[in-house]
Amino acid sequence: MSKVVIIYGGNSHRSRLKALFEKTEAHFKNEGHETSSIFVHELPAEDLITANFASEQIKQANEKVENASLVVVITPVYKAAYSGILKTYLDLLPQKGLEGKTLLPLVLGGSFGHLLTIDYALKPVLSSLGATNILSGAYVLDSHIERAEEDQFIISTEITERIDRVLNLANDELKKG
């Protein structure tokens, strides 16, 4: 089966973003794909801020991206764009580091006012890194993800169905390749 890497652009594991990550990871594992993750906030901050391309942890993260057929980018919306944490990592990918890969953006925002974040903020930077097969992905309102006990989350039925559709489309792309 294919290799999938999930780039988590949030600043914590306690965010509603975690629900999107867990659903995505479980989906691709259940489909038999080898799944790995990059939690950008766990990479060395100094390496991210100083653009330390020689960092072993950055090299290991980049290797996960290089070896993946599908790259899932999960990010919250901050100030009408993807997170700055995510940007610091994307800046450390090789210039054509996403060439030949399928990309699936999943974005969590606070209002419909940021609905076009995928198209006007995230897709251009992914394209500049060589991505040509960027799936439409999904924009999810954080109000559709309920916080439960012990850092667990419940995604509304409507959103679960929508996310399942985009994850299945991504899985279909993997089967083609």
VEXDRENMAR-832478 format. One record per atom (N, C-alpha, C, CB): x, y, z. Coordinates in steps of 0.2 Angstrom, whole numbers, plus 5000, padded with zeros to 4 digits. Each point is the difference from the previous one (the first is absolute). Glycine has a CB too. Layout:
VEXDRENMAR-832478
+------+------+------+
|   px |   py |   pz |
+------+------+------+
|    X |    Y |    Z |
...
+------+------+------+
end
This chain:
VEXDRENMAR-832478
+------+------+------+
|   px |   py |   pz |
+------+------+------+
| 5004 | 4994 | 5000 |
| 4996 | 5006 | 5000 |
| 5004 | 5006 | 5000 |
| 4991 | 4994 | 5006 |
| 5006 | 5012 | 4994 |
| 5004 | 5006 | 4999 |
| 5002 | 5003 | 5007 |
| 4993 | 5002 | 4990 |
| 5011 | 5003 | 5009 |
| 5002 | 5004 | 5006 |
| 4997 | 5006 | 5001 |
| 5011 | 4994 | 5000 |
| 4986 | 5008 | 5006 |
| 4997 | 5006 | 5001 |
| 5003 | 5004 | 5006 |
| 4989 | 4995 | 4996 |
| 5012 | 5011 | 5003 |
| 5003 | 5004 | 5005 |
| 4995 | 5005 | 5002 |
| 5012 | 4998 | 4997 |
| 4987 | 5004 | 5009 |
| 4995 | 5005 | 5003 |
| 5005 | 5005 | 5003 |
| 4990 | 4992 | 5001 |
| 5009 | 5014 | 4996 |
| 5004 | 5006 | 5003 |
| 4995 | 5004 | 5004 |
| 5008 | 5001 | 4990 |
| 4993 | 4999 | 5017 |
| 4995 | 5003 | 5005 |
| 5003 | 5007 | 5001 |
| 4997 | 4988 | 5005 |
| 5000 | 5017 | 4993 |
| 5002 | 5007 | 5001 |
| 4997 | 5003 | 5006 |
| 5001 | 5000 | 4988 |
| 4996 | 4997 | 5016 |
| 4998 | 5003 | 5006 |
| 5005 | 5001 | 5006 |
| 4989 | 4995 | 4997 |
| 5009 | 5009 | 5008 |
| 5005 | 5001 | 5005 |
| 4999 | 4996 | 5006 |
| 5001 | 5011 | 4996 |
| 4995 | 4984 | 5004 |
| 4998 | 4996 | 5006 |
| 4997 | 4993 | 4998 |
| 4999 | 5011 | 5007 |
| 5001 | 4984 | 4997 |
| 4996 | 4994 | 4999 |
| 4993 | 5001 | 5003 |
| 5011 | 4993 | 5000 |
| 4988 | 5012 | 5004 |
| 4994 | 5001 | 5003 |
| 4995 | 5004 | 4996 |
| 5006 | 5000 | 5011 |
| 4995 | 5002 | 4983 |
| 4996 | 5004 | 4996 |
| 4995 | 4995 | 4997 |
| 5009 | 5009 | 4998 |
| 4985 | 4994 | 4999 |
| 4995 | 4997 | 4996 |
| 5004 | 4997 | 4994 |
| 4990 | 5007 | 5005 |
| 5015 | 4996 | 4993 |
| 5004 | 4997 | 4994 |
| 5002 | 4993 | 5001 |
| 5004 | 5012 | 4998 |
| 4997 | 4986 | 5008 |
| 5001 | 4993 | 5002 |
| 4995 | 4995 | 4997 |
| 5006 | 5004 | 5010 |
| 4988 | 4998 | 4990 |
| 4994 | 4996 | 4998 |
| 5001 | 4999 | 4992 |
| 4993 | 5004 | 5009 |
| 5009 | 5001 | 4987 |
| 5001 | 4999 | 4993 |
| 5006 | 4995 | 4999 |
| 4995 | 5012 | 4998 |
| 5011 | 4989 | 5006 |
| 5005 | 4996 | 5000 |
| 4999 | 4993 | 5001 |
| 5007 | 5010 | 5003 |
| 4989 | 4989 | 5003 |
| 4999 | 4993 | 5002 |
| 4995 | 4996 | 4994 |
| 5002 | 5003 | 5012 |
| 4994 | 5001 | 4986 |
| 4995 | 4997 | 4995 |
| 5004 | 4998 | 4993 |
| 4990 | 5007 | 5005 |
| 5014 | 4998 | 4993 |
| 5004 | 4999 | 4994 |
| 5005 | 4994 | 5001 |
| 4999 | 5012 | 4998 |
| 5005 | 4988 | 5008 |
| 5004 | 4994 | 5001 |
| 4997 | 4994 | 5000 |
| 5007 | 5008 | 5007 |
| 4987 | 4991 | 4997 |
| 4997 | 4994 | 5000 |
| 4997 | 4998 | 4993 |
| 4997 | 5003 | 5012 |
| 5001 | 5001 | 4984 |
| 4997 | 4998 | 4994 |
| 5006 | 4997 | 4996 |
| 4991 | 5010 | 5000 |
| 5014 | 4993 | 4999 |
| 5005 | 4997 | 4996 |
| 5004 | 4994 | 5003 |
| 5002 | 5012 | 4996 |
| 4998 | 4988 | 5010 |
| 5002 | 4993 | 5003 |
| 4996 | 4995 | 4999 |
| 5006 | 5006 | 5009 |
| 4987 | 4995 | 4991 |
| 4995 | 4995 | 4999 |
| 5000 | 4998 | 4993 |
| 4993 | 5005 | 5009 |
| 5009 | 4999 | 4986 |
| 5001 | 4999 | 4993 |
| 5006 | 4996 | 4999 |
| 4993 | 5010 | 4997 |
| 5011 | 4989 | 5008 |
| 5006 | 4996 | 4999 |
| 5006 | 5004 | 4998 |
| 4993 | 4991 | 4997 |
| 5007 | 5016 | 5003 |
| 5006 | 5004 | 4998 |
| 5004 | 5001 | 5006 |
| 4993 | 5005 | 4991 |
| 5014 | 4995 | 5007 |
| 5005 | 5002 | 5005 |
| 4999 | 5007 | 5002 |
| 5008 | 4991 | 4996 |
| 4991 | 5011 | 5010 |
| 4998 | 5007 | 5002 |
| 5006 | 5003 | 5005 |
| 4987 | 4998 | 4998 |
| 5015 | 5007 | 5000 |
| 5005 | 5004 | 5005 |
| 4997 | 5007 | 5001 |
| 5010 | 4993 | 4996 |
| 4993 | 5010 | 5009 |
| 4998 | 5007 | 5002 |
| 5006 | 5004 | 5001 |
| 4989 | 4996 | 5005 |
| 5010 | 5011 | 4994 |
| 5004 | 5005 | 5002 |
| 4996 | 5005 | 5004 |
| 5008 | 4998 | 4989 |
| 4994 | 5002 | 5017 |
| 4997 | 5005 | 5004 |
| 5004 | 5006 | 5000 |
| 4994 | 4992 | 5008 |
| 5005 | 5013 | 4989 |
| 5005 | 5006 | 4999 |
| 5001 | 5003 | 5006 |
| 4996 | 5002 | 4989 |
| 5000 | 4999 | 5016 |
| 5001 | 5003 | 5006 |
| 5005 | 4996 | 5004 |
| 4989 | 5005 | 5000 |
| 5012 | 4989 | 4999 |
| 5005 | 4996 | 5003 |
| 5007 | 5000 | 4997 |
| 4991 | 4993 | 5004 |
| 5010 | 5010 | 4991 |
| 5006 | 5001 | 4997 |
| 5004 | 5005 | 5003 |
| 4996 | 4996 | 4989 |
| 5011 | 5004 | 5011 |
| 5003 | 5005 | 5004 |
| 4999 | 5007 | 4998 |
| 5009 | 4992 | 5002 |
| 4988 | 5013 | 5002 |
| 4998 | 5006 | 4998 |
| 5006 | 5004 | 4997 |
| 4991 | 5000 | 5009 |
| 5015 | 5000 | 4994 |
| 5005 | 5003 | 4998 |
| 5002 | 4998 | 4992 |
| 5004 | 5001 | 5012 |
| 4995 | 4993 | 4987 |
| 5002 | 4998 | 4993 |
| 4994 | 5002 | 4995 |
| 5006 | 4990 | 5005 |
| 4988 | 5011 | 4997 |
| 4995 | 5002 | 4996 |
| 5001 | 5008 | 4999 |
| 4992 | 4991 | 5004 |
| 5009 | 5012 | 5001 |
| 5001 | 5008 | 5000 |
| 5006 | 5002 | 4996 |
| 4994 | 5001 | 5011 |
| 5011 | 4995 | 4990 |
| 5007 | 5002 | 4997 |
| 5001 | 4997 | 4993 |
| 5005 | 5002 | 5011 |
| 4990 | 4994 | 4987 |
| 5000 | 4996 | 4993 |
| 5006 | 4996 | 5000 |
| 4994 | 5009 | 4994 |
| 5007 | 4987 | 5011 |
| 5006 | 4995 | 5001 |
| 4998 | 4994 | 4995 |
| 5003 | 5004 | 5012 |
| 4999 | 4996 | 4982 |
| 4999 | 4994 | 4996 |
| 5005 | 4994 | 5002 |
| 4997 | 5009 | 4991 |
| 5008 | 4993 | 5013 |
| 5004 | 4994 | 5002 |
| 4998 | 4997 | 5006 |
| 5009 | 5006 | 4995 |
| 4986 | 4996 | 5008 |
| 4997 | 4997 | 5006 |
| 4998 | 4992 | 4998 |
| 4996 | 5012 | 5005 |
| 5006 | 4984 | 5000 |
| 4998 | 4993 | 4999 |
| 4993 | 4999 | 5000 |
| 5011 | 4996 | 5005 |
| 4985 | 5007 | 5000 |
| 4993 | 4999 | 5000 |
| 4996 | 5003 | 4994 |
| 5001 | 5001 | 5013 |
| 5002 | 5004 | 4984 |
| 4997 | 5003 | 4994 |
| 5001 | 4995 | 4994 |
| 5002 | 5012 | 5005 |
| 5004 | 4986 | 4995 |
| 5002 | 4995 | 4995 |
| 4995 | 4994 | 5000 |
| 5012 | 5004 | 5000 |
| 4987 | 4993 | 5006 |
| 4996 | 4994 | 5001 |
| 4993 | 5002 | 4998 |
| 5007 | 4996 | 5009 |
| 4990 | 5010 | 4993 |
| 4994 | 5002 | 4998 |
| 4999 | 5000 | 4992 |
| 4999 | 5007 | 5011 |
| 5006 | 4996 | 4986 |
| 5000 | 5001 | 4993 |
| 5000 | 4993 | 4996 |
| 5006 | 5012 | 5002 |
| 4998 | 4984 | 5001 |
| 5000 | 4993 | 4997 |
| 4993 | 4997 | 5000 |
| 5012 | 4999 | 5004 |
| 4984 | 5002 | 5002 |
| 4994 | 4997 | 5000 |
| 4996 | 5003 | 4994 |
| 5000 | 4999 | 5013 |
| 5000 | 5007 | 4986 |
| 4997 | 5004 | 4994 |
| 5002 | 4997 | 4993 |
| 4999 | 5010 | 5007 |
| 5008 | 4989 | 4993 |
| 5003 | 4998 | 4994 |
| 4997 | 4993 | 4998 |
| 5010 | 5007 | 5002 |
| 4989 | 4988 | 5003 |
| 4998 | 4993 | 4999 |
| 4993 | 4999 | 4999 |
| 5010 | 4997 | 5007 |
| 4986 | 5009 | 4994 |
| 4993 | 4999 | 5000 |
| 4997 | 5001 | 4993 |
| 4999 | 5004 | 5012 |
| 4995 | 4992 | 4987 |
| 4997 | 5001 | 4994 |
| 4994 | 5006 | 5001 |
| 5002 | 4988 | 4996 |
| 4996 | 5012 | 5010 |
| 4994 | 5004 | 5002 |
| 5003 | 5004 | 5006 |
| 4991 | 4993 | 4996 |
| 5008 | 5014 | 5004 |
| 5002 | 5004 | 5005 |
| 4993 | 5004 | 5002 |
| 5012 | 5002 | 4996 |
| 4986 | 4997 | 5010 |
| 4995 | 5003 | 5003 |
| 5002 | 5006 | 5005 |
| 4993 | 4989 | 5000 |
| 5005 | 5017 | 4998 |
| 5002 | 5006 | 5004 |
| 4994 | 5002 | 5004 |
| 5008 | 5004 | 4991 |
| 4992 | 4996 | 5016 |
| 4995 | 5001 | 5004 |
| 5002 | 5007 | 5004 |
| 4996 | 4988 | 5001 |
| 5000 | 5017 | 4999 |
| 5002 | 5006 | 5003 |
| 4994 | 5004 | 5002 |
| 5010 | 5001 | 4993 |
| 4991 | 5003 | 5013 |
| 4995 | 5004 | 5002 |
| 5000 | 5007 | 4995 |
| 5000 | 4995 | 5012 |
| 4995 | 5009 | 4988 |
| 5000 | 5007 | 4997 |
| 5002 | 5005 | 5006 |
| 4992 | 4996 | 4991 |
| 5014 | 5007 | 5008 |
| 5001 | 5006 | 5004 |
| 5001 | 5006 | 4995 |
| 5006 | 4992 | 5009 |
| 4991 | 5013 | 4993 |
| 5000 | 5007 | 4996 |
| 4999 | 4998 | 4993 |
| 5008 | 5005 | 5008 |
| 4987 | 4992 | 4990 |
| 4998 | 4999 | 4993 |
| 5005 | 4995 | 4996 |
| 4994 | 5011 | 5001 |
| 5010 | 4986 | 5002 |
| 5005 | 4995 | 4996 |
| 5001 | 4994 | 5005 |
| 5005 | 5010 | 4994 |
| 4999 | 4986 | 5003 |
| 5003 | 4994 | 5003 |
| 5004 | 5002 | 5006 |
| 4999 | 4993 | 4990 |
| 5003 | 5003 | 5015 |
| 5004 | 5002 | 5005 |
| 5007 | 5002 | 4999 |
| 4993 | 4992 | 5007 |
| 5010 | 5012 | 4996 |
| 5007 | 5002 | 5000 |
| 5005 | 4994 | 5001 |
| 4997 | 5012 | 5003 |
| 5000 | 4984 | 5002 |
| 5004 | 4994 | 5001 |
| 5001 | 4996 | 4994 |
| 4996 | 5000 | 5012 |
| 4999 | 4999 | 4985 |
| 5000 | 4996 | 4993 |
| 5005 | 5003 | 4995 |
| 4988 | 4996 | 5002 |
| 5011 | 5011 | 4998 |
| 5004 | 5003 | 4995 |
| 5008 | 4999 | 5001 |
| 4991 | 5009 | 4999 |
| 5011 | 4992 | 5008 |
| 5007 | 4999 | 5001 |
| 5002 | 4993 | 4998 |
| 4999 | 5007 | 5010 |
| 4997 | 4988 | 4990 |
| 5002 | 4993 | 4998 |
| 5000 | 5000 | 4992 |
| 4996 | 4995 | 5011 |
| 4999 | 5008 | 4986 |
| 4999 | 4999 | 4993 |
| 5006 | 5004 | 4997 |
| 4988 | 5000 | 5000 |
| 5015 | 5005 | 5003 |
| 5006 | 5004 | 4997 |
| 5006 | 4995 | 5000 |
| 4995 | 5011 | 5005 |
| 5005 | 4984 | 4999 |
| 5006 | 4996 | 5001 |
| 4999 | 4993 | 4995 |
| 5002 | 5004 | 5012 |
| 4993 | 4996 | 4984 |
| 5000 | 4995 | 4995 |
| 5004 | 5002 | 4994 |
| 4988 | 4996 | 5004 |
| 5015 | 4999 | 4993 |
| 5003 | 5002 | 4993 |
| 4995 | 5003 | 4996 |
| 5008 | 4990 | 5001 |
| 4995 | 5014 | 4994 |
| 4996 | 5005 | 4996 |
| 4995 | 4996 | 4996 |
| 5010 | 5007 | 4999 |
| 4991 | 4987 | 4999 |
| 4995 | 4995 | 4996 |
| 4998 | 4994 | 5004 |
| 5005 | 5004 | 4989 |
| 4995 | 4997 | 5018 |
| 4999 | 4995 | 5005 |
| 4993 | 4996 | 4999 |
| 5008 | 5006 | 5007 |
| 4988 | 4998 | 4990 |
| 4993 | 4997 | 5000 |
| 4998 | 4997 | 4992 |
| 4997 | 5008 | 5010 |
| 5008 | 4993 | 4986 |
| 4999 | 4998 | 4993 |
| 4999 | 4992 | 5000 |
| 5008 | 5009 | 4996 |
| 4987 | 4989 | 5000 |
| 4998 | 4993 | 4999 |
| 4996 | 4997 | 5005 |
| 5010 | 4999 | 4994 |
| 4987 | 5006 | 5011 |
| 4997 | 4997 | 5006 |
| 4992 | 5002 | 4999 |
| 5011 | 5000 | 5007 |
| 4985 | 4997 | 4996 |
| 4993 | 5002 | 5001 |
| 5000 | 5004 | 5007 |
| 4995 | 4990 | 4993 |
| 5001 | 5015 | 5007 |
| 5000 | 5004 | 5006 |
| 4992 | 5001 | 5002 |
| 5011 | 5006 | 4997 |
| 4988 | 4993 | 5009 |
| 4993 | 5001 | 5003 |
| 5001 | 5005 | 5006 |
| 4997 | 4988 | 4997 |
| 5000 | 5018 | 5002 |
| 5000 | 5005 | 5005 |
| 4993 | 4999 | 5004 |
| 5007 | 5008 | 4993 |
| 4994 | 4992 | 5014 |
| 4994 | 5000 | 5005 |
| 5001 | 5006 | 5004 |
| 4999 | 4987 | 5000 |
| 4997 | 5017 | 5000 |
| 5000 | 5007 | 5004 |
| 4995 | 5000 | 5005 |
| 5006 | 5006 | 4990 |
| 4995 | 4997 | 5016 |
| 4996 | 5001 | 5005 |
| 4999 | 5007 | 5002 |
| 5003 | 4989 | 5005 |
| 4991 | 5014 | 4994 |
| 5000 | 5008 | 5001 |
| 4994 | 5001 | 5005 |
| 5005 | 5002 | 4989 |
| 4995 | 5004 | 5013 |
| 4995 | 5003 | 5005 |
| 4993 | 5003 | 4996 |
| 5010 | 5002 | 5008 |
| 4991 | 4999 | 4986 |
| 4994 | 5003 | 4997 |
| 5000 | 4999 | 4992 |
| 4999 | 5009 | 5009 |
| 4995 | 4992 | 4988 |
| 5000 | 4999 | 4993 |
| 5004 | 5005 | 4996 |
| 4989 | 4995 | 5001 |
| 5013 | 5011 | 5003 |
| 5004 | 5005 | 4997 |
| 5007 | 4998 | 4997 |
| 4994 | 5007 | 5008 |
| 5008 | 4987 | 4995 |
| 5006 | 4998 | 4998 |
| 5000 | 4993 | 4995 |
| 5005 | 5005 | 5011 |
| 4989 | 4995 | 4986 |
| 4998 | 4994 | 4996 |
| 5005 | 4999 | 4994 |
| 4988 | 5001 | 5003 |
| 5015 | 5004 | 4994 |
| 5004 | 5000 | 4995 |
| 5008 | 5000 | 5001 |
| 4991 | 5006 | 4994 |
| 5010 | 4992 | 5013 |
| 5007 | 5000 | 5002 |
| 5004 | 4994 | 4996 |
| 4996 | 5004 | 5011 |
| 5001 | 4991 | 4987 |
| 5003 | 4995 | 4997 |
| 5002 | 5002 | 4993 |
| 4993 | 4991 | 5006 |
| 5002 | 5012 | 4990 |
| 5002 | 5003 | 4993 |
| 5004 | 5006 | 5000 |
| 4989 | 4995 | 4997 |
| 5011 | 5009 | 5007 |
| 5003 | 5007 | 5000 |
| 5007 | 5000 | 5004 |
| 4989 | 5005 | 4997 |
| 5011 | 4991 | 5008 |
| 5006 | 5000 | 5004 |
| 5005 | 4994 | 5000 |
| 4993 | 5007 | 5007 |
| 5003 | 4987 | 4994 |
| 5004 | 4994 | 5000 |
| 5002 | 4997 | 4993 |
| 4994 | 4997 | 5011 |
| 5002 | 5003 | 4984 |
| 5001 | 4997 | 4994 |
| 5006 | 5003 | 4996 |
| 4988 | 4997 | 4999 |
| 5012 | 5010 | 5002 |
| 5006 | 5003 | 4996 |
| 5007 | 4998 | 5003 |
| 4992 | 5010 | 4998 |
| 5008 | 4989 | 5009 |
| 5007 | 4998 | 5002 |
| 5001 | 4993 | 4999 |
| 4999 | 5009 | 5009 |
| 4996 | 4987 | 4991 |
| 5001 | 4993 | 4998 |
| 5002 | 4999 | 4993 |
| 4992 | 4997 | 5008 |
| 5005 | 5007 | 4987 |
| 5002 | 5000 | 4993 |
| 5007 | 5003 | 4999 |
| 4988 | 5002 | 4997 |
| 5014 | 5003 | 5007 |
| 5007 | 5002 | 4999 |
| 5005 | 4995 | 5002 |
| 4996 | 5012 | 5003 |
| 5002 | 4983 | 5001 |
| 5005 | 4994 | 5002 |
| 4999 | 4995 | 4995 |
| 4999 | 5003 | 5012 |
| 4998 | 4998 | 4982 |
| 5000 | 4995 | 4995 |
| 4993 | 4995 | 5000 |
| 5012 | 5000 | 5001 |
| 4984 | 5001 | 5004 |
| 4994 | 4996 | 5000 |
| 4995 | 5002 | 4994 |
| 5001 | 4999 | 5012 |
| 4997 | 4996 | 4984 |
| 4995 | 5002 | 4994 |
| 4994 | 4996 | 5002 |
| 5010 | 5002 | 4992 |
| 4990 | 4993 | 5012 |
| 4994 | 4996 | 5001 |
| 4997 | 5002 | 5007 |
| 5004 | 4990 | 4992 |
| 4993 | 5016 | 5009 |
| 4998 | 5002 | 5006 |
| 4992 | 4999 | 5000 |
| 5009 | 5008 | 5002 |
| 4989 | 4987 | 5002 |
| 4993 | 4998 | 5001 |
| 4996 | 5006 | 5003 |
| 5003 | 4988 | 5001 |
| 4991 | 5012 | 4998 |
| 4996 | 5006 | 5003 |
| 5000 | 5000 | 5008 |
| 4993 | 5000 | 4990 |
| 5008 | 4995 | 5013 |
| 5000 | 5000 | 5007 |
| 4994 | 5002 | 5004 |
| 5012 | 5002 | 4998 |
| 4988 | 5000 | 5008 |
| 4994 | 5002 | 5004 |
| 5002 | 5005 | 5005 |
| 4996 | 4989 | 4999 |
| 4999 | 5016 | 5001 |
| 5001 | 5005 | 5005 |
| 4994 | 4999 | 5005 |
| 5004 | 5009 | 4992 |
| 4998 | 4990 | 5014 |
| 4996 | 4998 | 5006 |
| 4999 | 5006 | 5005 |
| 5003 | 4988 | 4998 |
| 4991 | 5013 | 5004 |
| 4999 | 5005 | 5005 |
| 5002 | 4997 | 5007 |
| 4991 | 5006 | 4993 |
| 5012 | 4997 | 5011 |
| 5002 | 4997 | 5007 |
| 4994 | 4999 | 5004 |
| 5011 | 5006 | 5000 |
| 4983 | 4997 | 4999 |
| 4994 | 4999 | 5003 |
| 4997 | 4993 | 4999 |
| 4998 | 5013 | 5000 |
| 5004 | 4984 | 4994 |
| 4998 | 4993 | 4999 |
| 5004 | 4995 | 5003 |
| 4996 | 5004 | 4989 |
| 5009 | 4998 | 5015 |
| 5004 | 4995 | 5004 |
| 4999 | 5001 | 5007 |
| 5008 | 4999 | 4991 |
| 4989 | 4997 | 5013 |
| 4998 | 5001 | 5007 |
| 5006 | 4997 | 5004 |
| 4987 | 5000 | 4998 |
| 5015 | 5004 | 5007 |
| 5005 | 4997 | 5005 |
| 4996 | 4995 | 5005 |
| 5007 | 5011 | 4999 |
| 4996 | 4983 | 5002 |
| 4997 | 4995 | 5004 |
| 5005 | 5000 | 5006 |
| 4994 | 4994 | 4991 |
| 5005 | 5001 | 5013 |
| 5005 | 4998 | 5006 |
| 5007 | 4998 | 4998 |
| 4990 | 4997 | 5007 |
| 5015 | 5004 | 4997 |
| 5006 | 4998 | 4999 |
| 5003 | 5001 | 4993 |
| 4997 | 4991 | 5008 |
| 5003 | 5015 | 4990 |
| 5003 | 5002 | 4994 |
| 4997 | 4997 | 4994 |
| 5011 | 5003 | 5006 |
| 4983 | 4994 | 4994 |
| 4997 | 4997 | 4994 |
| 4995 | 5005 | 4997 |
| 5001 | 4989 | 5006 |
| 4998 | 5010 | 4988 |
| 4995 | 5004 | 4996 |
| 4995 | 4996 | 4996 |
| 5009 | 5008 | 4999 |
| 4985 | 4995 | 5000 |
| 4995 | 4997 | 4996 |
| 4999 | 5005 | 4994 |
| 4995 | 4994 | 5010 |
| 5005 | 5003 | 4984 |
| 4999 | 5004 | 4994 |
| 4993 | 4998 | 4998 |
| 5012 | 4999 | 4996 |
| 4984 | 5007 | 5002 |
| 4993 | 4999 | 4999 |
| 4999 | 4995 | 4994 |
| 4998 | 5012 | 5004 |
| 4996 | 4985 | 4995 |
| 4999 | 4995 | 4995 |
| 5001 | 5003 | 4993 |
| 4992 | 4995 | 5008 |
| 5005 | 5011 | 4991 |
| 5000 | 5004 | 4994 |
| 5008 | 5001 | 4998 |
| 4989 | 5006 | 5002 |
| 5015 | 4996 | 5002 |
| 5007 | 5001 | 4998 |
| 5004 | 4993 | 5000 |
| 4999 | 5011 | 5006 |
| 4999 | 4984 | 4998 |
| 5003 | 4994 | 4999 |
| 4999 | 4997 | 4993 |
| 4998 | 4998 | 5012 |
| 4996 | 5003 | 4986 |
| 4998 | 4997 | 4993 |
| 5004 | 5004 | 4995 |
| 4989 | 4997 | 5003 |
| 5012 | 5010 | 4997 |
| 5003 | 5004 | 4995 |
| 5008 | 4998 | 5001 |
| 4992 | 5009 | 5001 |
| 5011 | 4990 | 5005 |
| 5007 | 4998 | 5000 |
| 5001 | 4993 | 4997 |
| 5001 | 5007 | 5010 |
| 4994 | 4989 | 4992 |
| 5001 | 4993 | 4997 |
| 5000 | 5000 | 4992 |
| 4994 | 4996 | 5010 |
| 5002 | 5009 | 4987 |
| 5000 | 5000 | 4993 |
| 5007 | 5002 | 4997 |
| 4988 | 5003 | 5001 |
| 5015 | 5003 | 5002 |
| 5006 | 5002 | 4998 |
| 5006 | 4995 | 5001 |
| 4996 | 5012 | 5002 |
| 5003 | 4984 | 5004 |
| 5005 | 4995 | 5001 |
| 5000 | 4994 | 4995 |
| 5000 | 5004 | 5013 |
| 4994 | 4995 | 4986 |
| 4999 | 4994 | 4995 |
| 5002 | 5002 | 4993 |
| 4990 | 4996 | 5006 |
| 5009 | 5011 | 4992 |
| 5003 | 5002 | 4994 |
| 5008 | 5000 | 5000 |
| 4990 | 5008 | 4998 |
| 5013 | 4994 | 5007 |
| 5007 | 4999 | 5001 |
| 5002 | 4993 | 4999 |
| 5000 | 5010 | 5007 |
| 4996 | 4986 | 4996 |
| 5002 | 4992 | 5000 |
| 4999 | 4998 | 4993 |
| 4996 | 4998 | 5012 |
| 4999 | 5004 | 4984 |
| 5000 | 4998 | 4993 |
| 5006 | 5003 | 4996 |
| 4987 | 5001 | 5001 |
| 5015 | 5005 | 5001 |
| 5006 | 5002 | 4996 |
| 5006 | 4996 | 5001 |
| 4996 | 5012 | 5001 |
| 5005 | 4985 | 5005 |
| 5005 | 4996 | 5002 |
| 5000 | 4993 | 4996 |
| 5000 | 5005 | 5012 |
| 4994 | 4993 | 4987 |
| 4999 | 4994 | 4996 |
| 5002 | 5001 | 4993 |
| 4991 | 4997 | 5008 |
| 5008 | 5009 | 4989 |
| 5002 | 5001 | 4993 |
| 5007 | 5000 | 4999 |
| 4990 | 5007 | 4999 |
| 5014 | 4996 | 5006 |
| 5007 | 5001 | 5000 |
| 5004 | 4994 | 5001 |
| 4998 | 5011 | 5003 |
+------+------+------+
end
